Amino acid sequence: KRKFVCTNFVFVTKNDVVVKQMARIAFATSSAPIITVRTLRRRFSVFAAAKPKLPEMSQNYHHSSLEVIGGGRDRFLPALKDSLVKPYNAFPLTGFNRHVETIYAAFYRSVPSVRLRRECLRTKDNGSVALDWVVGDDSFLSPESPILILLPGLTGGSQDSYVRHMLLRAQSKKWRCVVFNSRGCGDSPVTTPQFYSASFLGDTGEVIAHVGDKFPNANLYAAGWSLGANILVNYLGQESHNCPLSGAVSLCNPFDLVIADEDFHKGFNNVYDKALSKSLRRIFSKHSLLFEDIGGGFNIPLAANATTVRDFDEGITRVSFGFKSVDEYYSKSSSSKSVKQVRIPLLCIQAANDPIAPERGIPRDEIKANPNCMLIVTPRGGHLGWVAGEEAPNGAPWTDPVVMEFLQYVESRETINGERSFEDVQQIQV
């Protein structure tokens, strides 16, 4: 079932026309080592000894409606030339207002029917996460088929429409897919008095290692949305040269959580704040007995009655992960600081009018300085909206084909002659 938070909202257009609706908001509510074929590919690539020749691309290789920058721009543009030469045309009835687009995508976007098989993974600290695999993949995909791990946003999971659409898109390209539902999300069990956070990377590392152990001859990739994107980029930065992933995509990443928190309390954004805090309260209420008599610096009443995400983070999150204040938690958990350490191909896609992931928080300088990264900024899209493209308004978001074109290009370069040709450029140049 899809669970939505109902709220009344009012939009005022530039013509002072008041639009009143009742909408439901659902968004990325955010021993010895084993030597495998994948490891050998990474260690013994014939391309590792020399800088690869990079294709030269002109400024006209993408439409002027899109901002396309990054140190890896010339490396990755060939993958996206079919998508990026077209203008970004937001669907007229939704694209005029970022909040309308955000809510329309959450409420009216179709939810594809995808049969999933759940695997519950017990983590080293006795916690639990849920992995949802697409049923039937093993019957027609080889063990060497590339694997895409999906990280939904805050309180999001495999039930969300944007996740379901990506599952179908990847499956149609003969990729194996799995959704990583964080603790408490997507009805994932909670077995310890700890949820997850923007900076907690333990579960992510264990999930990726587990998937890699199940399919040791397959290349691993990941895509994350919103808070899931922030966690993913932090993971890429932490693992740096030892990252087991071959490529990744970050979508509507808040990047700078301090800036995102500032905007979260302005104007209509308070609606999203209240909706997400209600989702957090709902998850907490299911597992509140785990926190009985927990003591310490926890403020259980504040979390249980949180009316903002910041309240919940103050009562539970920042204490669970050892931060002195919520501001310290947001500052030290921002993935903008991890971009410069990324050593695998990374595509970041943002919307210039995203109300939850502000444009001014995008680390453009860091992305430009890293030859492994590329950034695409669309003029519209809202948060998790991107109601544009051939399937608009109710089908898959504009980003889905772009994501798969990028990942397929990286995978094709990964597996030429069974060796990695996208070896880390920064490492090669040193």
N, C-alpha and C positions, 0 to 999 in steps of 0.2 A: 504494500500500500504506500501511496505517497502521502506524506503528512505536510500540511501547510499551515502557516500562521496567517490568520485572517486579520485584515486591518482596513480601515477606511483611509482613503488618501485623496488629496486634491492637487491637481496640476494647474498651473497658470501659464498660459502660453504668452508669447511676446505680444499677441493681440489682445491680451487680458481676457481671453475666453476661458472661463472656469470649467474644467472637466472633472466631474465627480464619478467615481466608480468604487465598486467593492472588489478588491483583488486579493489573491492569495500569493504570498511571497515565499518562494522557495529558491534559494540560491546557495552557492558554495559557502553554505553556512557551516570552514574552513576548520694445544697439540700441533702437529706439523701441517703446513698448508697443503691443500689438495691441488695437484697440477692437472689442469684440464686443457682441452683443445683451445678453449677461449683464451686461457692464460698463455699458451704457446704462441697463439696468433699475436698477442700483444707484445710478447718478449722477443720474437724472432722475425718481426716484419722486415722485409727487404727494403722498405721505405724509411726505416728508422734512422738510417745513417745520413740521409741527405734531405734537405728542404724540398718538399714537393713543389712542382711548378704549378702556380695558381693561374687560373684563367683570368683574362682581363675582361672586365665588364664596364659598360658605359652607364652613365647616370640615367639614360633612357630605358634601361632594362626593367624598370618598374614604373607603374603609373604615378603621376605626380600627386594623386590623392593619398598616397601612402608614404610614410616616412620609413625608409629602410637604411639602417646604419649598422655599424659594428666592425670590429677587427676581422671577423670572419665573413663579412659581406660578400667579397669576391669569391670566396670558397664555395658558398652555399647558394648564391643566386641562381646558378644553373638548374638547381632542383626546383625552383619556384617560378621560373619564367612564365609558365602557362597561367599561373594564378595571379601573379603580380603585375602583368602587363595590362590587366583589366582594371577599370576604375572601381573603387569601393563605393557601391551604391546601397546605402541603407534603405530598408523597406520604408516607403513614404509615411505610412500610417503609424509607424513606431519610431522611426529614426529622428523625428523632430525634437524628441525630448529623451534625455538619457535615463530618466526614471521610468518613463513609459516603456522604453525598450528593455530595460532590466526586468521589470515586472511582467511584461508581455511574454518574454522568453521563459520566465519561470512558470507562468500560469498556463499559457496557451501552446507552448512548444510541445510537439508530440512526444510521447514516451514509448519508444520502441519496445516490443515484446522480445526479451532475450532470456533464454533459459540459463540459469546459473547454478553452478555446483559449489557449495560452500566448504571451505577448509578452514578450521580454526587452528591458529598457530599459537602455541604457548611460548612466551618470550623468556629470556634468561632471568628476569626479575619476577617471574611467576605471573606476569600480565598476559593478556590475550588480545589478539587481533583477528579479524576475519578476512580471508581471501576468497573472492568470488571468481571462479573460472567459468568460461563460456562452455556450456554443455555441448559435446560433440566435436570439439576441437581435436581431441586425441584420435578420433576415427579417420580424419582426413589430412591432418597436419603431421609432418615428420618431426622427429625430436630435434632437428636442426633448424626448424622454423623460428624466425625472430620472435621475441616475446616483448610485449608492451605492458608495463605496469602502470596503472592509473591511480593517481592520488587526488581524490576529491577535496573540496574546500571545507571550511569550518562547519562541522555537524553534517557534512554531506556524505554520500555513500553511493553504492551501486544502484540505488533506486532512482537517482536523479537523471533527468532527461539528457543533459549534456554528456553524462557518463555513458548512458545507453547508446546514444548516437555514435560516440567514438568507438564503443565496442563493435558495433555493426560495421563501421567504416574499416577498422583494422581487420576484422574477420573477412571482409570482402576482398582484402588484399592478401589473404592467406597468412596473417599474423596471428599468433596465439596471444590472448589477452587475459589479464587478471586485474581485478579491482582490489586495491588495498584499503579496506575499511578500518580506520583508526579506532582506538579503544572507545567503545560506546556509540560509535557511528555506524549507520546501516544495520542497527540491531546487533552490532558486535558485542560480545560479552565483556564485562568489566570484572576482573577477579582480584584486583588490588585497589587500595585507595589512591589511585593515580590515573588521571586521564592522559591527554597528550598536549603538546604545546608547539609553538612556532619554532622552538629551538631544540626540542628533544628529538634526536636523530637515531636513538637506539633501536626503536621499532623499525624504522626505515631500513637501517643496515641489516637487521635480522631478516626482514622480508626479502630483500634483494638477494641476500646470501642463500636463503631457503629456496627461492625460485631458481637461482643459479645451480644449486645442488640437484634439483629435480631435472633440469635440462642442461647438463654441463657442456653440450656442444652447440648450444644456441646463443646468439648474441642478445643481450638484454638492453632494453630501452625503457624510458619512463616519461610520463607526461603528467603534469600537475596543474590544478586550477586554484587560484586564489591562495588561501593559506596552505593548501597542498603544494602549490608552486613555490611558495616561500620556503617550506620545509625541504622540498626537492633541491632547490638551488643551494641552500645551506649544506645539504648533504654532499652535493657535488664539490663545493668548496672545501669541506672538511676532508673528504677522501682524496681530492686533488689527483696526484699521480697514481694512486692506488684504486681509483674508482672502477668498479666492475662493469659499469654501464658503458655502452658504446655510443650513446647519444641521448639527448633529453630535450623536452619542450616545456617551457614555462608559459602559462596563460593567465592573464589578469592578475599578476603577482603584485601584492601591495608593496613589496620591496623595502620601503622605509616605514616601519610600523608606527613610528612616532608621528610622522606626517599623516598616515592613514587614521590614527587615533584622533588627531586634531580635527580632521574633516568629518569624522564619524559623528561628531556632536554638533554639526551645523545643519540648520534647515531641515529639509526633507530626509536627510541621512539618518535622523533620529528614528525614522520608521524602520530602517534596516537594523539599527542598533537594538531596538526593542524586539524585533522579530528574531534576531540571532540569539539574544539573551534568553528569550522564551524557549528556544530550541535547546540551549544549554541547560536551562532549568529542568526541562523535561528529561534530558539524559541523566542529569544528576539525581533527580527524584527516583529514577528506577534503581539507583545504586547507592542511595543515601545511607543505607545501613553499614556500608563499608567504612563510612566516615564517622560513625558513632564513637564518641569519646576519644577522638584521634588526638586532641590536644595540640601542643605546639603553637605555631603562629596562624593556624587556619581560622578563618572566620566563616564557619558553616552557615549561620543564619544569613549572612550577607550573600553568599553564593546561592543558597536555596531560594532567596527572594530577589535575586539580581534583576534589575531593570535595564542594565547596560552590560555589554561585554566586559567593560572595564571593571564593573562590580564583581563579576564572576572571576576575572583574572586576579583581582585583589584578594578575594576570599579563598580561592583554591589554587589557581595556576602558578602564580609567582611564588607561593610558599612551597608547593610540590617540587619545584625545580630550583629552589635555592636563591631566588632573587630578593633583594632587599626592598624593592618597590616595583610597582607596575611599570613605571617609566624606565627603570633599569632593564626590566624584562623586555619591553618593546625595543629599546635601543640595542641591546645585545643579541636580540633574535632577528633583527632585520637582515634579509638576505642580500641587500645591496652591498654589504661588506664582504660577501662571499664570492661575488662575481669574478674578481680578479684572480681567484685561485682555481677557477674552473678549467679543466684540462681535457674535456671531451666536447664534441660538437653540441652546442646549446642554442636553440632558437627561442627567443622571447617574443611573445605577441601581446600587445597592450592596446587598449582603446583610449584615445585622447580625452574622451569625456567620461571615463569610468568614475562613478561616484564613490566607490569603495577602495579602489586602487588608484590614487591621484597621479596624474601625469607628472607632476613636479617631483614625485618620489622615484621616478625611473632613473637608475644610475647610468646615464648615457655615456659619461666619460669613461667609466670602468668598462662598459660594453665595447666602446670604440677601441680601447686599449688592449682588449683581449682578442687575439686572432682565432679563438675557438667559438666566439659568440656573434650572434646576429640578432638585431632587434627590428621588429615590424610594429609600427604604430598606426592603427586605423583612425580616421577622423571621428568615427562614431562607433557605437557598439555597446555602450553602457557596461554593466558588470555581468559577465557571463551571458551577454546578449548576442551581439554580432548577428542580428536579424538581417541578413543580407545574403546575396548569392543565389544560386539556382534553386535552392530548396526553401527560400524564404516565402512566407513568414513562419510557417509552422514546422518546417523540417530542420535538418541539421544546421548548426551555426556555420557561418562563413569560414571559420578557422579550421574545420575538420579536414577538408581536402588539402589545405596548406600544411597542416601537421603531418599528414601521411606522405605527402610529396617529399617533405624534408627528411622524414625518417627512412623512407624507401631509398632516397638518394644516398644517405649515409650508409645504410645497409648494403647497397650495391657496391659502394666503394670499400666497405669493410671486407667483403667476401670475394673480391677479385683474387683469383688463384689461391683462395683459402687464407689470405693474409690481409692485415690491416693496412689500408692506404691512407686512412685518416688518422695517422699517428699524431700525437700532440705537437702542434706547430711550435709552441713556446719551448717545449723540451728539446725539439730538434734544433732550434736556433741558438740555444745556449752553447 
